[in-house]
Amino acid sequence: MRALIVEKNEDTGKTSAQVQEIDEARLPDGEVTVAVEYSTLNYKDGLCIGPGGGLVRTYPHVPGIDFAGTVETSDDPRYAPGDKVVLTGWRVGEVHWGGYAEKARVKADWLVPLPEGLSTRQAMAVGTAGFTAMLAVMALEDHGLTPEKGEVLVTGAAGGVGSVATAILGNLGYRVAGVTGRPEQEAYLKSLGAERIVAREEINETVKRPLEAETWAGCVDAVGGAMLARVLGQMAYGGSVAAVGLAGGAALPATVIPFLLRGVNLLGIDSVMQPYDNRVRAWGRIARDLPMEKLEAMIHPAGLADLPELGAAILKGGVRGRVVVDVTA
């Protein structure tokens, strides 16, 4: 079987990644073996592939935090050969060997049945980024957001999470404002459903005033840092921000005033350890509420050999939309 193997030179401490032929017997323990058809590329994958090894603990290693494919063998009664499945999270691709290989062996608890009407390729166009976007939309709705409440802001809108969040929200009838630092992405974002574009420089600095005009009914924030602090002060009364990332930094230079005087909710979104029932709920919503023609417009096709270069690019913010990796190509 072919796999992208990351190895570490013990003398120099440097890592390297290349496609190799390996024996299936090297796969880690698990109840289910999956013939992987597609994987994808996330920021975490870039960290694991890159020169420093990022989140990897032991070598050699197969990255790929997401995959979709067909069950080949199963020791668990929930899955049978021929079943289509999808996996995101559970530190697969970080600690456990992941989806950048023609086969993967994992715990049955980590898998989710592929929803009806969704192909394995489409599932990986969604991946962790799109799954996270759906979790964010669900959390906002669970806290009272409806299209009638007002405009919804999506930060980092041209990235993986932002692209899918914009498409889902637009399809559900929300008025979406997309934040990007790349003006050339305006047409792309509007094609996904954004009604207007907010330049990053307009919103990425904190201000002395803890509260500004009530502007946003909800927000999916993939940036964090100073931008999140600024957005909190612009939220409408009772509005919610779903925080999904920290591309702008982990520090939050904010005050508690928006929470105390406007009842703003800051909702943390974790996709890695989500309970099974909520995973099934989110994937069902994805199959129903994400317009597939817009999903197709986000796809950047790739093969295993392309991943070292793409992994470096995603760490520099140089990847738009969703990379879909055909592991058999």
C-alpha positions as YAML, in Angstrom:
chain: A
units: angstrom
residues:
- id: 1
  name: MET
  ca: [0.00, 0.00, 0.00]
- id: 2
  name: ARG
  ca: [1.09, 3.58, -0.69]
- id: 3
  name: ALA
  ca: [1.35, 6.10, 2.12]
- id: 4
  name: LEU
  ca: [2.88, 9.48, 2.84]
- id: 5
  name: ILE
  ca: [5.45, 8.72, 5.50]
- id: 6
  name: VAL
  ca: [6.96, 11.39, 7.73]
- id: 7
  name: GLU
  ca: [10.33, 10.36, 9.16]
- id: 8
  name: LYS
  ca: [12.69, 12.09, 11.57]
- id: 9
  name: ASN
  ca: [16.46, 12.20, 11.33]
- id: 10
  name: GLU
  ca: [17.57, 11.56, 14.89]
- id: 11
  name: ASP
  ca: [20.93, 13.25, 14.32]
- id: 12
  name: THR
  ca: [19.60, 16.54, 12.95]
- id: 13
  name: GLY
  ca: [16.11, 16.52, 14.43]
- id: 14
  name: LYS
  ca: [14.68, 17.41, 11.03]
- id: 15
  name: THR
  ca: [11.74, 15.62, 9.46]
- id: 16
  name: SER
  ca: [10.96, 14.76, 5.86]
- id: 17
  name: ALA
  ca: [7.87, 13.44, 4.10]
- id: 18
  name: GLN
  ca: [7.65, 11.26, 1.01]
- id: 19
  name: VAL
  ca: [5.33, 8.71, -0.57]
- id: 20
  name: GLN
  ca: [6.45, 5.14, 0.08]
- id: 21
  name: GLU
  ca: [5.23, 1.59, -0.48]
- id: 22
  name: ILE
  ca: [4.73, -0.07, 2.90]
- id: 23
  name: ASP
  ca: [3.33, -3.36, 4.16]
- id: 24
  name: GLU
  ca: [-0.24, -3.31, 5.48]
- id: 25
  name: ALA
  ca: [1.03, -5.18, 8.55]
- id: 26
  name: ARG
  ca: [2.57, -1.90, 9.74]
- id: 27
  name: LEU
  ca: [-0.86, -0.37, 10.32]
- id: 28
  name: PRO
  ca: [-1.62, 0.32, 14.00]
- id: 29
  name: ASP
  ca: [-4.15, -1.64, 16.04]
- id: 30
  name: GLY
  ca: [-7.87, -1.03, 15.61]
- id: 31
  name: GLU
  ca: [-11.18, -2.83, 15.11]
- id: 32
  name: VAL
  ca: [-11.86, -1.55, 11.60]
- id: 33
  name: THR
  ca: [-9.68, -1.45, 8.50]
- id: 34
  name: VAL
  ca: [-10.80, 1.06, 5.89]
- id: 35
  name: ALA
  ca: [-9.80, 1.24, 2.24]
- id: 36
  name: VAL
  ca: [-9.24, 4.99, 2.10]
- id: 37
  name: GLU
  ca: [-10.51, 6.74, -1.01]
- id: 38
  name: TYR
  ca: [-10.07, 10.42, -0.16]
- id: 39
  name: SER
  ca: [-8.48, 12.58, 2.49]
- id: 40
  name: THR
  ca: [-8.03, 16.32, 2.78]
- id: 41
  name: LEU
  ca: [-5.64, 19.00, 4.04]
- id: 42
  name: ASN
  ca: [-6.06, 20.95, 7.26]
- id: 43
  name: TYR
  ca: [-3.79, 23.33, 9.16]
- id: 44
  name: LYS
  ca: [-2.91, 20.51, 11.57]
- id: 45
  name: ASP
  ca: [-1.82, 18.37, 8.62]
- id: 46
  name: GLY
  ca: [0.52, 21.13, 7.51]
- id: 47
  name: LEU
  ca: [2.07, 21.13, 10.98]
- id: 48
  name: CYS
  ca: [2.52, 17.35, 10.94]
- id: 49
  name: ILE
  ca: [4.03, 17.27, 7.45]
- id: 50
  name: GLY
  ca: [6.30, 20.28, 7.95]
- id: 51
  name: PRO
  ca: [10.00, 20.31, 8.84]
- id: 52
  name: GLY
  ca: [9.41, 20.44, 12.59]
- id: 53
  name: GLY
  ca: [6.93, 17.59, 12.71]
- id: 54
  name: GLY
  ca: [4.40, 19.74, 14.56]
- id: 55
  name: LEU
  ca: [1.97, 17.57, 16.49]
- id: 56
  name: VAL
  ca: [3.62, 14.21, 15.77]
- id: 57
  name: ARG
  ca: [4.91, 12.30, 18.79]
- id: 58
  name: THR
  ca: [6.45, 9.14, 17.29]
- id: 59
  name: TYR
  ca: [8.07, 8.34, 13.94]
- id: 60
  name: PRO
  ca: [7.68, 7.09, 11.30]
- id: 61
  name: HIS
  ca: [4.21, 8.59, 10.97]
- id: 62
  name: VAL
  ca: [1.31, 8.79, 8.51]
- id: 63
  name: PRO
  ca: [-0.48, 12.17, 8.79]
- id: 64
  name: GLY
  ca: [-4.02, 12.95, 7.63]
- id: 65
  name: ILE
  ca: [-6.55, 13.89, 10.31]
- id: 66
  name: ASP
  ca: [-9.52, 13.11, 8.01]
- id: 67
  name: PHE
  ca: [-10.42, 10.31, 5.66]
- id: 68
  name: ALA
  ca: [-13.40, 8.70, 3.95]
- id: 69
  name: GLY
  ca: [-13.63, 5.30, 2.36]
- id: 70
  name: THR
  ca: [-15.05, 1.79, 2.45]
- id: 71
  name: VAL
  ca: [-14.82, -0.70, 5.31]
- id: 72
  name: GLU
  ca: [-12.61, -3.60, 4.31]
- id: 73
  name: THR
  ca: [-12.63, -5.64, 7.53]
- id: 74
  name: SER
  ca: [-14.34, -5.10, 10.88]
- id: 75
  name: ASP
  ca: [-14.29, -6.75, 14.30]
- id: 76
  name: ASP
  ca: [-17.12, -4.47, 15.44]
- id: 77
  name: PRO
  ca: [-20.77, -5.33, 14.71]
- id: 78
  name: ARG
  ca: [-21.59, -1.69, 13.89]
- id: 79
  name: TYR
  ca: [-19.61, -1.84, 10.66]
- id: 80
  name: ALA
  ca: [-19.46, -4.44, 7.90]
- id: 81
  name: PRO
  ca: [-17.32, -4.76, 4.78]
- id: 82
  name: GLY
  ca: [-18.66, -2.45, 2.10]
- id: 83
  name: ASP
  ca: [-19.95, 0.22, 4.50]
- id: 84
  name: LYS
  ca: [-19.03, 3.80, 3.60]
- id: 85
  name: VAL
  ca: [-17.54, 5.70, 6.52]
- id: 86
  name: VAL
  ca: [-15.96, 9.03, 7.39]
- id: 87
  name: LEU
  ca: [-13.50, 9.95, 10.14]
- id: 88
  name: THR
  ca: [-12.49, 13.31, 11.57]
- id: 89
  name: GLY
  ca: [-10.70, 14.07, 14.82]
- id: 90
  name: TRP
  ca: [-9.77, 11.80, 17.73]
- id: 91
  name: ARG
  ca: [-6.11, 12.80, 17.16]
- id: 92
  name: VAL
  ca: [-5.92, 10.50, 14.16]
- id: 93
  name: GLY
  ca: [-3.15, 11.81, 11.90]
- id: 94
  name: GLU
  ca: [-1.45, 13.33, 14.95]
- id: 95
  name: VAL
  ca: [-0.91, 10.49, 17.44]
- id: 96
  name: HIS
  ca: [-2.54, 7.62, 15.50]
- id: 97
  name: TRP
  ca: [-1.68, 6.92, 11.85]
- id: 98
  name: GLY
  ca: [-4.08, 8.80, 9.60]
- id: 99
  name: GLY
  ca: [-5.62, 9.11, 6.19]
- id: 100
  name: TYR
  ca: [-2.65, 9.81, 3.91]
- id: 101
  name: ALA
  ca: [-2.49, 6.16, 2.93]
- id: 102
  name: GLU
  ca: [-4.46, 3.69, 0.86]
- id: 103
  name: LYS
  ca: [-5.59, 1.95, 4.04]
- id: 104
  name: ALA
  ca: [-6.21, 2.97, 7.66]
- id: 105
  name: ARG
  ca: [-6.94, 0.92, 10.76]
- id: 106
  name: VAL
  ca: [-8.80, 2.69, 13.57]
- id: 107
  name: LYS
  ca: [-11.15, 2.21, 16.51]
- id: 108
  name: ALA
  ca: [-14.78, 1.71, 15.52]
- id: 109
  name: ASP
  ca: [-15.85, 4.46, 17.95]
- id: 110
  name: TRP
  ca: [-14.00, 7.03, 15.83]
- id: 111
  name: LEU
  ca: [-15.99, 6.36, 12.65]
- id: 112
  name: VAL
  ca: [-19.30, 7.79, 11.47]
- id: 113
  name: PRO
  ca: [-21.48, 6.23, 8.76]
- id: 114
  name: LEU
  ca: [-21.38, 8.34, 5.61]
- id: 115
  name: PRO
  ca: [-24.76, 10.11, 5.29]
- id: 116
  name: GLU
  ca: [-27.07, 9.14, 2.45]
- id: 117
  name: GLY
  ca: [-26.47, 11.26, -0.64]
- id: 118
  name: LEU
  ca: [-22.91, 12.25, 0.28]
- id: 119
  name: SER
  ca: [-19.97, 10.72, -1.61]
- id: 120
  name: THR
  ca: [-16.58, 10.03, -0.03]
- id: 121
  name: ARG
  ca: [-15.10, 12.76, -2.21]
- id: 122
  name: GLN
  ca: [-17.69, 15.27, -1.04]
- id: 123
  name: ALA
  ca: [-17.13, 14.21, 2.56]
- id: 124
  name: MET
  ca: [-13.47, 15.11, 2.24]
- id: 125
  name: ALA
  ca: [-14.29, 18.40, 0.56]
- id: 126
  name: VAL
  ca: [-16.06, 18.99, 3.86]
- id: 127
  name: GLY
  ca: [-13.50, 17.36, 6.18]
- id: 128
  name: THR
  ca: [-12.67, 18.68, 9.63]
- id: 129
  name: ALA
  ca: [-12.90, 22.26, 8.38]
- id: 130
  name: GLY
  ca: [-16.45, 21.85, 7.07]
- id: 131
  name: PHE
  ca: [-17.47, 19.66, 10.01]
- id: 132
  name: THR
  ca: [-16.24, 22.42, 12.34]
- id: 133
  name: ALA
  ca: [-18.15, 25.03, 10.32]
- id: 134
  name: MET
  ca: [-21.36, 23.02, 10.70]
- id: 135
  name: LEU
  ca: [-20.78, 22.61, 14.44]
- id: 136
  name: ALA
  ca: [-20.38, 26.40, 14.66]
- id: 137
  name: VAL
  ca: [-23.61, 27.07, 12.77]
- id: 138
  name: MET
  ca: [-25.46, 24.54, 14.93]
- id: 139
  name: ALA
  ca: [-24.13, 26.17, 18.12]
- id: 140
  name: LEU
  ca: [-25.21, 29.63, 16.95]
- id: 141
  name: GLU
  ca: [-28.68, 28.32, 16.12]
- id: 142
  name: ASP
  ca: [-28.89, 26.47, 19.44]
- id: 143
  name: HIS
  ca: [-28.30, 29.86, 21.08]
- id: 144
  name: GLY
  ca: [-31.11, 31.55, 19.21]
- id: 145
  name: LEU
  ca: [-29.66, 32.74, 15.91]
- id: 146
  name: THR
  ca: [-32.16, 32.92, 13.04]
- id: 147
  name: PRO
  ca: [-31.95, 34.71, 9.68]
- id: 148
  name: GLU
  ca: [-34.35, 37.37, 10.95]
- id: 149
  name: LYS
  ca: [-31.97, 38.41, 13.74]
- id: 150
  name: GLY
  ca: [-29.54, 40.18, 11.38]
- id: 151
  name: GLU
  ca: [-26.19, 39.94, 9.65]
- id: 152
  name: VAL
  ca: [-23.72, 37.15, 10.45]
- id: 153
  name: LEU
  ca: [-19.97, 37.75, 10.26]
- id: 154
  name: VAL
  ca: [-17.52, 35.06, 9.11]
- id: 155
  name: THR
  ca: [-13.85, 35.82, 9.75]
- id: 156
  name: GLY
  ca: [-11.13, 34.09, 7.74]
- id: 157
  name: ALA
  ca: [-13.89, 33.60, 5.20]
- id: 158
  name: ALA
  ca: [-11.72, 32.35, 2.32]
- id: 159
  name: GLY
  ca: [-10.19, 29.55, 4.39]
- id: 160
  name: GLY
  ca: [-11.55, 26.05, 4.79]
- id: 161
  name: VAL
  ca: [-13.85, 26.66, 7.77]
- id: 162
  name: GLY
  ca: [-14.87, 30.09, 6.53]
- id: 163
  name: SER
  ca: [-15.69, 28.92, 3.01]
- id: 164
  name: VAL
  ca: [-18.01, 26.15, 4.21]
- id: 165
  name: ALA
  ca: [-19.58, 28.34, 6.91]
- id: 166
  name: THR
  ca: [-20.31, 31.03, 4.32]
- id: 167
  name: ALA
  ca: [-21.92, 28.51, 1.97]
- id: 168
  name: ILE
  ca: [-24.05, 26.93, 4.70]
- id: 169
  name: LEU
  ca: [-25.21, 30.23, 6.15]
- id: 170
  name: GLY
  ca: [-26.00, 31.67, 2.74]
- id: 171
  name: ASN
  ca: [-27.97, 28.56, 1.81]
- id: 172
  name: LEU
  ca: [-29.98, 28.82, 5.04]
- id: 173
  name: GLY
  ca: [-31.02, 32.37, 4.21]
- id: 174
  name: TYR
  ca: [-28.64, 34.33, 6.42]
- id: 175
  name: ARG
  ca: [-27.09, 37.62, 5.34]
- id: 176
  name: VAL
  ca: [-23.37, 36.91, 5.47]
- id: 177
  name: ALA
  ca: [-20.46, 39.34, 5.70]
- id: 178
  name: GLY
  ca: [-17.10, 37.72, 4.98]
- id: 179
  name: VAL
  ca: [-13.81, 39.01, 6.37]
- id: 180
  name: THR
  ca: [-10.69, 38.48, 4.27]
- id: 181
  name: GLY
  ca: [-7.28, 40.04, 3.88]
- id: 182
  name: ARG
  ca: [-7.17, 39.01, 0.22]
- id: 183
  name: PRO
  ca: [-9.24, 41.39, -1.95]
- id: 184
  name: GLU
  ca: [-8.93, 39.04, -4.92]
- id: 185
  name: GLN
  ca: [-11.19, 36.56, -3.06]
- id: 186
  name: GLU
  ca: [-14.26, 38.84, -3.22]
- id: 187
  name: ALA
  ca: [-15.84, 37.12, -6.24]
- id: 188
  name: TYR
  ca: [-15.17, 33.69, -4.74]
- id: 189
  name: LEU
  ca: [-16.79, 34.60, -1.42]
- id: 190
  name: LYS
  ca: [-19.81, 36.17, -3.06]
- id: 191
  name: SER
  ca: [-20.27, 33.06, -5.17]
- id: 192
  name: LEU
  ca: [-20.48, 31.08, -1.92]
- id: 193
  name: GLY
  ca: [-23.16, 33.32, -0.48]
- id: 194
  name: ALA
  ca: [-21.49, 36.35, 1.13]
- id: 195
  name: GLU
  ca: [-23.49, 39.52, 0.55]
- id: 196
  name: ARG
  ca: [-20.61, 41.83, 1.37]
- id: 197
  name: ILE
  ca: [-16.89, 41.72, 2.06]
- id: 198
  name: VAL
  ca: [-15.21, 43.27, 5.10]
- id: 199
  name: ALA
  ca: [-11.53, 44.09, 4.65]
- id: 200
  name: ARG
  ca: [-9.40, 42.52, 7.36]
- id: 201
  name: GLU
  ca: [-7.72, 45.82, 8.21]
- id: 202
  name: GLU
  ca: [-11.10, 47.29, 9.13]
- id: 203
  name: ILE
  ca: [-11.60, 44.86, 11.98]
- id: 204
  name: ASN
  ca: [-8.31, 43.30, 13.07]
- id: 205
  name: GLU
  ca: [-7.30, 45.88, 15.67]
- id: 206
  name: THR
  ca: [-8.64, 46.39, 19.16]
- id: 207
  name: VAL
  ca: [-10.08, 49.76, 20.12]
- id: 208
  name: LYS
  ca: [-10.24, 51.54, 23.46]
- id: 209
  name: ARG
  ca: [-14.03, 51.38, 23.55]
- id: 210
  name: PRO
  ca: [-15.24, 48.06, 24.96]
- id: 211
  name: LEU
  ca: [-18.51, 48.45, 23.05]
- id: 212
  name: GLU
  ca: [-19.18, 49.71, 19.53]
- id: 213
  name: ALA
  ca: [-22.37, 49.86, 17.49]
- id: 214
  name: GLU
  ca: [-24.39, 46.63, 17.57]
- id: 215
  name: THR
  ca: [-23.52, 45.23, 14.15]
- id: 216
  name: TRP
  ca: [-23.55, 41.43, 14.07]
- id: 217
  name: ALA
  ca: [-26.27, 39.02, 15.13]
- id: 218
  name: GLY
  ca: [-23.80, 36.14, 15.08]
- id: 219
  name: CYS
  ca: [-20.24, 35.32, 14.09]
- id: 220
  name: VAL
  ca: [-18.17, 32.32, 13.07]
- id: 221
  name: ASP
  ca: [-14.63, 33.31, 14.04]
- id: 222
  name: ALA
  ca: [-11.63, 31.40, 12.71]
- id: 223
  name: VAL
  ca: [-9.07, 34.08, 13.60]
- id: 224
  name: GLY
  ca: [-9.14, 34.77, 17.34]
- id: 225
  name: GLY
  ca: [-6.76, 37.30, 18.85]
- id: 226
  name: ALA
  ca: [-7.35, 41.01, 18.40]
- id: 227
  name: MET
  ca: [-10.00, 40.45, 15.73]
- id: 228
  name: LEU
  ca: [-12.14, 38.35, 18.04]
- id: 229
  name: ALA
  ca: [-11.79, 40.97, 20.77]
- id: 230
  name: ARG
  ca: [-12.99, 43.65, 18.35]
- id: 231
  name: VAL
  ca: [-15.91, 41.55, 17.13]
- id: 232
  name: LEU
  ca: [-17.13, 40.90, 20.68]
- id: 233
  name: GLY
  ca: [-17.60, 44.63, 21.13]
- id: 234
  name: GLN
  ca: [-19.64, 44.83, 17.92]
- id: 235
  name: MET
  ca: [-22.11, 42.04, 18.69]
- id: 236
  name: ALA
  ca: [-25.82, 42.78, 18.97]
- id: 237
  name: TYR
  ca: [-27.53, 42.21, 22.30]
- id: 238
  name: GLY
  ca: [-27.74, 38.47, 23.04]
- id: 239
  name: GLY
  ca: [-25.64, 37.62, 20.00]
- id: 240
  name: SER
  ca: [-23.20, 34.73, 19.91]
- id: 241
  name: VAL
  ca: [-19.69, 34.17, 18.54]
- id: 242
  name: ALA
  ca: [-18.62, 30.61, 17.69]
- id: 243
  name: ALA
  ca: [-14.84, 30.52, 18.11]
- id: 244
  name: VAL
  ca: [-13.21, 27.87, 15.93]
- id: 245
  name: GLY
  ca: [-9.60, 28.96, 15.39]
- id: 246
  name: LEU
  ca: [-6.63, 31.08, 16.40]
- id: 247
  name: ALA
  ca: [-4.89, 32.07, 13.18]
- id: 248
  name: GLY
  ca: [-4.56, 35.57, 14.62]
- id: 249
  name: GLY
  ca: [-3.19, 34.42, 17.96]
- id: 250
  name: ALA
  ca: [-4.28, 32.67, 21.14]
- id: 251
  name: ALA
  ca: [-4.36, 35.77, 23.35]
- id: 252
  name: LEU
  ca: [-7.69, 37.57, 23.73]
- id: 253
  name: PRO
  ca: [-7.17, 41.29, 24.52]
- id: 254
  name: ALA
  ca: [-10.80, 41.85, 25.47]
- id: 255
  name: THR
  ca: [-12.90, 42.96, 28.45]
- id: 256
  name: VAL
  ca: [-15.92, 41.31, 30.07]
- id: 257
  name: ILE
  ca: [-18.13, 44.31, 29.20]
- id: 258
  name: PRO
  ca: [-19.78, 42.74, 26.09]
- id: 259
  name: PHE
  ca: [-20.77, 39.73, 28.19]
- id: 260
  name: LEU
  ca: [-22.13, 41.79, 31.08]
- id: 261
  name: LEU
  ca: [-23.89, 44.62, 29.26]
- id: 262
  name: ARG
  ca: [-25.04, 42.91, 26.07]
- id: 263
  name: GLY
  ca: [-25.34, 39.28, 27.16]
- id: 264
  name: VAL
  ca: [-22.96, 38.19, 24.40]
- id: 265
  name: ASN
  ca: [-22.13, 34.47, 24.24]
- id: 266
  name: LEU
  ca: [-18.67, 33.18, 23.35]
- id: 267
  name: LEU
  ca: [-19.05, 29.57, 22.21]
- id: 268
  name: GLY
  ca: [-16.00, 27.34, 21.99]
- id: 269
  name: ILE
  ca: [-16.16, 24.82, 19.12]
- id: 270
  name: ASP
  ca: [-14.15, 21.60, 19.41]
- id: 271
  name: SER
  ca: [-14.31, 19.12, 16.56]
- id: 272
  name: VAL
  ca: [-11.79, 16.57, 17.84]
- id: 273
  name: MET
  ca: [-13.63, 14.95, 20.76]
- id: 274
  name: GLN
  ca: [-17.24, 15.54, 19.73]
- id: 275
  name: PRO
  ca: [-19.65, 12.87, 21.01]
- id: 276
  name: TYR
  ca: [-20.89, 10.37, 18.44]
- id: 277
  name: ASP
  ca: [-24.53, 11.55, 18.44]
- id: 278
  name: ASN
  ca: [-23.54, 15.14, 17.71]
- id: 279
  name: ARG
  ca: [-21.20, 13.95, 14.95]
- id: 280
  name: VAL
  ca: [-24.06, 12.11, 13.29]
- id: 281
  name: ARG
  ca: [-26.29, 15.17, 13.71]
- id: 282
  name: ALA
  ca: [-23.67, 17.46, 12.16]
- id: 283
  name: TRP
  ca: [-22.98, 15.18, 9.18]
- id: 284
  name: GLY
  ca: [-26.72, 14.86, 8.57]
- id: 285
  name: ARG
  ca: [-27.02, 18.66, 8.54]
- id: 286
  name: ILE
  ca: [-24.06, 18.89, 6.16]
- id: 287
  name: ALA
  ca: [-25.72, 16.52, 3.70]
- id: 288
  name: ARG
  ca: [-28.92, 18.57, 3.89]
- id: 289
  name: ASP
  ca: [-27.78, 22.19, 4.23]
- id: 290
  name: LEU
  ca: [-24.49, 22.51, 2.34]
- id: 291
  name: PRO
  ca: [-25.16, 23.16, -1.36]
- id: 292
  name: MET
  ca: [-23.06, 20.63, -3.23]
- id: 293
  name: GLU
  ca: [-22.53, 22.84, -6.27]
- id: 294
  name: LYS
  ca: [-20.87, 25.42, -4.03]
- id: 295
  name: LEU
  ca: [-18.87, 22.72, -2.31]
- id: 296
  name: GLU
  ca: [-17.53, 21.68, -5.71]
- id: 297
  name: ALA
  ca: [-16.35, 25.25, -6.35]
- id: 298
  name: MET
  ca: [-14.16, 25.08, -3.23]
- id: 299
  name: ILE
  ca: [-12.28, 21.92, -4.24]
- id: 300
  name: HIS
  ca: [-8.58, 21.89, -5.09]
- id: 301
  name: PRO
  ca: [-7.73, 18.31, -6.18]
- id: 302
  name: ALA
  ca: [-4.44, 16.75, -5.13]
- id: 303
  name: GLY
  ca: [-2.56, 13.47, -4.77]
- id: 304
  name: LEU
  ca: [-0.32, 12.15, -2.01]
- id: 305
  name: ALA
  ca: [2.81, 13.47, -3.73]
- id: 306
  name: ASP
  ca: [1.42, 17.03, -3.68]
- id: 307
  name: LEU
  ca: [1.02, 17.14, 0.10]
- id: 308
  name: PRO
  ca: [4.50, 18.32, 1.23]
- id: 309
  name: GLU
  ca: [4.18, 21.44, -0.92]
- id: 310
  name: LEU
  ca: [0.54, 22.03, -0.02]
- id: 311
  name: GLY
  ca: [1.28, 21.46, 3.66]
- id: 312
  name: ALA
  ca: [3.82, 24.28, 3.60]
- id: 313
  name: ALA
  ca: [1.37, 26.51, 1.71]
- id: 314
  name: ILE
  ca: [-1.50, 26.09, 4.17]
- id: 315
  name: LEU
  ca: [0.74, 27.17, 7.06]
- id: 316
  name: LYS
  ca: [1.34, 30.44, 5.20]
- id: 317
  name: GLY
  ca: [-2.35, 31.03, 4.47]
- id: 318
  name: GLY
  ca: [-1.80, 30.16, 0.81]
- id: 319
  name: VAL
  ca: [-4.60, 27.60, 0.37]
- id: 320
  name: ARG
  ca: [-8.12, 28.64, -0.62]
- id: 321
  name: GLY
  ca: [-11.14, 26.48, -0.03]
- id: 322
  name: ARG
  ca: [-10.75, 22.73, 0.39]
- id: 323
  name: VAL
  ca: [-7.96, 20.43, -0.80]
- id: 324
  name: VAL
  ca: [-9.32, 16.98, -1.65]
- id: 325
  name: VAL
  ca: [-6.64, 14.28, -1.75]
- id: 326
  name: ASP
  ca: [-7.23, 11.24, -3.94]
- id: 327
  name: VAL
  ca: [-4.99, 8.74, -2.14]
- id: 328
  name: THR
  ca: [-5.26, 6.24, -4.99]
- id: 329
  name: ALA
  ca: [-3.99, 8.65, -7.66]
...
